[in-house]
Structures are given as structure tokens and as C-alpha cells.
């Protein structure tokens, strides 16, 4: 049985369809990513799955319970890290973690042990008695993320967990996520950081305008764009015309880009020189060239024609 | 047991203990009002006031009004903590925990009641004895009952506004708009017997009138048929407003 099953999950806000008949499954122990630009519907999907808001249409089974019929049972199975820093502003760091532990009925001794461990792991030991309002945004975010790991729910929802974190804390959060997954936890990660999704997720659902437009493993998504290499060319000239001409070449799998040309090929070593000569022949003036592997950003561009942070 | 009630109540008390001034000021304010109104306005109006055909000491007449004003202020503060929770994302987070929306409302009400009872204690055991040199209470159970119903009623009244209005400026304006007529169109500061007819109608549509009347019966009156009827009306107001607050929080867009 999947840990999560979305069945035509839909949310409308007046005339806006924030989530539009979404269907996907998340297997037990999987790290599932929801990747998309701001406003794509990631947070609304997470809010429905965590029972904070009700779907307008459709439903989802989370941890074996219907989010519409048994939201109370769903809440027992899940843990959530919200996009927004949600902390008691005038309480110290320790109290915030303790209150969260109490809400989940974690026994006192275990709660204390877990809090001490989390304070150490997230570098918050010296800040334990400081009130949240006095902490920097990054430290507040660390407390918010640390809270999620005070217990070990069957399913953990992380909505942009590393937003605003420094690189070290970001890496630490990633380690926590991977460790939790190894321990059997199912994780749903909503993010618009491509590297994060690629590094952590077993499968990724790319969401745009409330719809899942692609869903697969990161490798399959990337291989689906056609080609193992991407040749990036910074070119002066008529880009639209160049794109059209290049796309006709038989060794070219696809061309995209608005300010640069991104050309998808199977083997850049074999085609780079020929392609460069062709661009020059077509009237383009090449300023610089680089070769890289495809990323999830390329997948998103191919699917939507836009970059993910537009 | 409503899920999450005890842990949420603990959180509420912990938050209040971290913000002692915000908790204490409304309590002290009641005493301050009692002294200022009692000595100042009471002096202007004369020592005694006609109530139910008898001359009554104005401070004793006023004390139930001051207690009721304290209850509604404390309820309003509880409402603001809800607004803060919503504004800062805590409400969303709490509602994704094994905590019911009813438990959340119950905790706001419980905290209102906790501090309302402390306030009753301060006025009756400290304020009035200092002013009058003796302890006054004829029916303590009427005072407790009125505090209980009034606390639930006024806390429930604020919840729909506090949970729905996002702009703090608009909320302040609306709360002020509600607050003043509730206090002034009631029997809080003056007897309604000689009030104009229209004023009386508005006053009897106001749960504050019943809260004050029952408190007053507990302090200087007695339990009679009229008070029994007022208890019934306040009870109905309380149930209706509590139901409205639960429905409101259930439907609120977080």
C-alpha cells in the first residue's frame, strides 16, 4: 500500500484553481519531491495532504486514512515543516522545541534527550535560552526545521525546508532527511531548489499551474529531455532563427534558451566543433561555449518553456 | 478528552508567563478602574445610586461592571493571541498536529476563564475590601457562574473576527467598534430602569447586560426569577456564540 495516494486532488480559491486534479502515489520510505516555481501549487498540495485545508474536489489517502474522512488519524501519522517560520515568538528556543514535543505526547525524559541532541546538531546550544524574536532569520529557520525531527512520524512533509538556511545548516538538514529516509520514514519534500530535489529525491513530481506535468526519478526526467550533454552557447545574432536552424540538425535532440542557446546532444565531444562551425555559418557570433550535464531546470524549461524561478 | 487540550493549555500558560506584563496589566486595570470610577465618578454622582428601588453604594453597584469589563478585556487579549498565531503561521502548524480546532478554541476560552477568575478574586478580595473596609458577596456561585458564562461568551464573540480578518488595522477598528457599544449599551455603569426605551432594547440584546446583572445579583442582590431568566438568556447567548466560533474556525482560510 502506498504511503500517500492522491486521487484527483483539487483546490479552488474562488476563480483560481491552485491544484488541478492531481494524481500521484508516494511509496513507503520514499523521498518524493514536489518541484515547481513559486505559485505552482506545491504548498497548497502539502496543506491539503496535512489536513490544514480541505480539498475542493478529490481526496488523498495519507498513512492509510482519507484526509477528508479521518483528518485526526492523518495528523497522528504525519509531521510537518512549514514554509513559513512558525514559532512562539516570545518563547526561548528550548521552550519552542519542548512545546512541540508535548503536543505529540513525547515522554519527558525522551523529549529532553531529543531536544539536547537537536540543539547540538543544529548548532543552537548557545541560543537555547534566547527568545525567537531575538534570533536572526537563519537561526529561526534552524529551530523550525529542528522541530520536525523531535519525533519520527511515519510521513514527514517538508515545505521548502531549507529556504533561508546557511549552506552548513542546509547540508545538515539534507543529512537529517536522508537519515530519516534510511530509517523508513516517508518524506514529501516541496522545493524550488533543483539541486536539493536532485540530491535528495527518489522520485520527483514537477508541478506547474496546479498540475503535475512530469513524474519520475531525477535520472529518468533528465534523460527524457533527449541527450546526455548540453552545449551552452553565448551567441550574438538572431537567436530565434539560430534555434530554428540548429533544431534541424540530425545530432541535435533539442534547443532551448532565451538569452543563451542550450543545445541537447548525445555526445558533446563528437558534435561540439561541428555545431560551433554551423552556428558561425548561420551568422551567429560565439562569445563562449561550455558543456554540462542536463539538470532538472532543463527538464522544466523543456516542459514549460520557462525557467523555474521566473 | 479533546485531543491536545492539555498540551495547548500548557503552551498558553507558558506564553503568558513569558509575557507577564501583558497578562498582568488587564488584571491591574480592573482594580484601577474600580478605584478611579468608584472614587471619581461615584463622588460626582453621589455616594449612593438607586437600584431596584433601593439606594445602593455606587462602588458596590459599579464593581460587577468593572469585573465584566475585565472579562471582556481578557477575552479580547485571548482573541489577539489567536490572531498572532494565525499571522505567524502557528495556527497552521498546530492544526497539522494531532490537535483539534475545538481544542484550540477551548484553550483560548480556558485561558480567558483562568484570568477572569483571578480578576474576580482581585476585585472582590483586594479591591472592594480596600475601598469599603469589608468583604461583600451575597451569592458567590452567581459571581462564578456569570464569570464562567461571560468568559465563554465574550471569548467566543471575538474568535470569528480574530480568525478571519488579516489586517491588524482593520481588526483594531472593528474590535473598538464592538467593544464600546457592548460596554456602554448595558447595565455596566448605570441602572437600566430609567434608560430610554430604545436604549433598553439594545441593552437587552447585549450579553454584557446579563453578565453584569448576574454578577450584581451575586454581589448585592439575590437569586430571583428575573435573574434566573437572565441566566437562561446568557446561557443561550453563550452556546450560540460558542457554536459560531467553532464553525468560524472550522471554515477559516488559513
Contacts between the chains, C-beta under 8 A, distances in Angstrom:
chain1	res1	chain2	res2	distance
A	13	B	253	7.9
A	47	B	92	7.6
A	47	B	254	7.7
A	50	B	96	4.3
A	51	B	95	7.5
A	51	B	96	6.4
A	52	B	92	5.4
A	52	B	95	5.3
A	52	B	96	5.2
A	52	B	254	5.8
A	53	B	253	7.3
A	53	B	254	6.6
A	72	B	3	6.8
A	72	B	98	6.9
A	72	B	100	6.9
A	75	B	96	6.3
A	75	B	97	6.2
A	75	B	98	4.6
A	75	B	99	7.6
A	76	B	98	5.0
A	78	B	96	7.0
A	80	B	93	6.7
A	80	B	96	4.4
A	80	B	97	8.0
A	82	B	89	5.6
A	82	B	92	6.2
A	82	B	93	5.6
A	82	B	96	7.9
A	84	B	88	7.7
A	84	B	89	3.8
A	84	B	92	7.5
A	85	B	88	7.8
A	85	B	89	6.8
A	86	B	88	6.3
A	86	B	89	3.5
A	86	B	90	5.0
A	86	B	92	6.6
A	86	B	93	4.0
A	87	B	88	7.3
A	87	B	90	7.3
A	88	B	11	7.3
A	88	B	15	6.0
A	88	B	90	6.7
A	89	B	84	7.6
A	89	B	88	6.2
A	90	B	15	6.8
A	90	B	18	5.1
A	90	B	19	5.4
A	91	B	14	6.7
A	91	B	15	6.5
A	91	B	18	5.5
A	95	B	14	6.2
A	95	B	18	7.6
A	99	B	7	7.4
A	99	B	10	7.5
A	99	B	11	4.9
A	99	B	14	6.8
A	100	B	97	8.0
A	102	B	7	4.3
A	102	B	10	6.2
A	102	B	11	7.5
A	103	B	4	6.1
A	103	B	7	4.7
A	103	B	8	7.3
A	103	B	11	7.6
A	103	B	94	7.4
A	103	B	97	5.0
A	103	B	98	7.3
A	103	B	99	6.3
A	104	B	97	6.9
A	104	B	98	7.0
A	105	B	7	7.4
A	131	B	18	7.6
A	157	B	96	8.0
